[in-house]
């Protein structure tokens, strides 16, 4: 499971990273658990939780730990210490050798344009969250930003080590059910394939039934799942 922790950390990088006591500790200003959580360098033998708590509490943040399959012992230990389970998600993958051509009407840009940014208004109005996510994406060495010509759907993809990681998919509520998300995915995967990638992955909340259906239609299948254990506020 460390492979997935490392892949996600590379594609959604925090601002600060520290390795200590058998943990990889990341902090991204409190925006998204992906950039603000710890993972065990050896999932079979996690290090002392004191290292995790030291790192996050020094930054005024609750400690957050990634829990992957095979880590039931750590999960139970954290539950006993008052850590709550949060953000259960699936990892889904697919090969991109047979990806369709980019969809007509979808552009993949090197930077997010005004249409891409405007779609945040359909998800959050918190400028701290928006700018925090853009700071994370700015740290990715190669990122493509796909947007529908109508400005009704968007997504982005990080490219690294033969993989395309699809992130920040969003369709305006008024345009859902029109297949726009599929067009965004096709275009991002074609973009990655043209840059040498062989596979793609994405992360989706386990309770997001509509997104799961869309991703299954796009050829993605579950390969793993995870959640976070988050300690009390400090």
N, C-alpha and C positions, 0 to 999 in steps of 0.2 A: 504493500500500500504506500510505501514511501515514494515509489515512483510517481504516483499521482500527486502526492503532496508537493513534490519537487516541481512537477510539470506546472501545477497551478500557481505555485509561488513564482516561477519564472515568468509566467504569462500575465500575472496580476500582482506585480511586485510592490511590497510595502516600502515606505521611505527609510525605515530603520530595520536592520537585521542583525541579530546576535546569535551566536552559537555557544551554548553553555550547558553544562550538566546533562548532556545527552539530548538537548532540545534545540530545535531551530526556532527562534523567537522573532516574530515580525510585528512591526507596528506601522500603521498607515494613517495616523491622525484620527482613528476611531471610525473611519468610513469603510464599511463592509467587513464582515468577519474574515473573509478570505485574506485580507491584508492586515488583519489584526488578531492573529491566532498563532498558537504554537503547535508544532508537530514533533513527535518523537523520532529521533534519528534511528533508533532501533525500536520498532513498534512492539517487539516481543519483550523488551526490557526498558520501559520508559525511565527517564531519570527522575530525580526528586522534584516534586511539585513546588518546592520552595523556590527553585530557580525561575519557574514560570511566574509565580506570584510576585517575586522580587521585580522582575522585568516590567510587568504590566502595572503594578501598583506604583512604581516609580514614575510612571507616565499618567497617573490618575485614571487608569482604565481597569476594568475588571479582567481578570485572567480568563483566557479563552483557549480551549484545547480541541484540536481535531480528533475525532473518534472514527476509526475505520474498521471494517470487518476484522475479526480476530483480536479486538482490543476490549473485550467484554470486561476483563478484570479492571482495567483503568477506568472504563465507563462507570462501573459499580463503585469504585473508590471515589471518583469525583462526585457521583450522586450522593454518596454518604457524607461528603464534605459540603453539601449544599449547592453544588453546581447544577444548573438547570440545563436540560437538553434543548437546543435551539437549532433551527434551520436545517432540518433533515433534507438531504438532496441526493440525487442520482448522478452518476457519471455515465454518459452515453457516448458511444463512439461509432464511427463508420469509416470504411475505406473511401477514398475520393478519386480512385482511378477512373471510375465511370461517372463522374460528376457531369451533369448537363452543362451546356454552355451558359454563360451569364444571362440572366433574364433581361429582356428588353425593358428599358425604363428604369433600370437600377444602375447606379454608379458606385464604384468602389474608389474611394478617395484616400490620399495619404494623411489627410487631416479632416476632422469633423467640420462640416460647414454649418451655416445658420439653420438649414433645414434639419440636420442631424441633432443639433443642440435644442431646437425648439421642441422636439418630442419629449424632452424631459418634463415638460409641463403636464404630460399625461401620466407621469409616475410620481413625481415629487416636486414640491415647490420650495424645498430647502436648499438655498444656494450653497451651503456648506457641503451638503452631500454631492451636489452636482460638481462643484469645483474639485472636491476631494477625489471623485471618480476620474475626472479629467487629469488630475495630477498623476494618478496611478497609471492611466493609459499612456500618458506622456513618457513614462519610464520604460515602456515596452520598446525594444529596439526596432521591430518591424510590426506595424499595425495597419490594417486596412479598415476603412469606415464605409459601410454600404448604406445607401439611402435611396428610397424610392423617389422617382421624379416628382410625385405629388407631395412629397414630404410627409407621407402617412405611415411609413415603416422604416425601421433602421436596425442596424446591428454592427458589430465590429468583430475583428478576428486578429488574434496574435499569432505570429508565425515564428516557430522555433523548433529545431531538431527534427524536421520532417512532419511536424504536427501543426494543425490549425486549431486554435482554441477559440470557439465562438462565444462572444460575450455581449451583454447589453442589448439583447433583442427586445424590440418594443414596436407595437403597432397601435396607432390611435384607435380608441374605442369605436369611433364611427366607421372605421375601415376594416374591422375584424371580420373574418369569414370570407374574405375575398382572395385568399391565397398569397397575400403580400409577403408574409413571413417566409413562405417557401421560396419566393423569388430572392429575398435577401440571402437566405442560406445558400441557394444555388450559386449566387454571384460570389459570395465569400469563399465557398469551397473551390470554385473555378479559379478565383484569384490565388488561393493558396496552392492549388495544383500547378498553376503556371509558374509559381515560384519554387517548385520542387517538393512540395509537401505530399505525403502519401496517405495520411490519415487525419481525421478530424474528431474533436470531442467537444462536448458542452456539458454544462452543469445545470440541473433544473430541480426546483423544489418538488419533493415527492407528492405534495398535495395539489400541484398545478396541473389538473387533468387536461385542460385545453392545450397547454404547451406540450405536455407529454404526447398527446395525439399528433400534434403538428410535427414534432421531432421524429416520431416513429414513421410518419408518412414520408419524412425526408430521409429515411434510411438509417436512423440512429437506433442503437440497441444498448440496453443497460449492461455495464460491465462491473460496476461497483456502486457503493453508496456510502455516505458518511453523514455525520452531524457534528455539532459543536457542543461541548460542555462549557458553560459560562459561569464564572464565579460571581459572588455578590458584588454589588457596586462598592466602590471605594470613595 
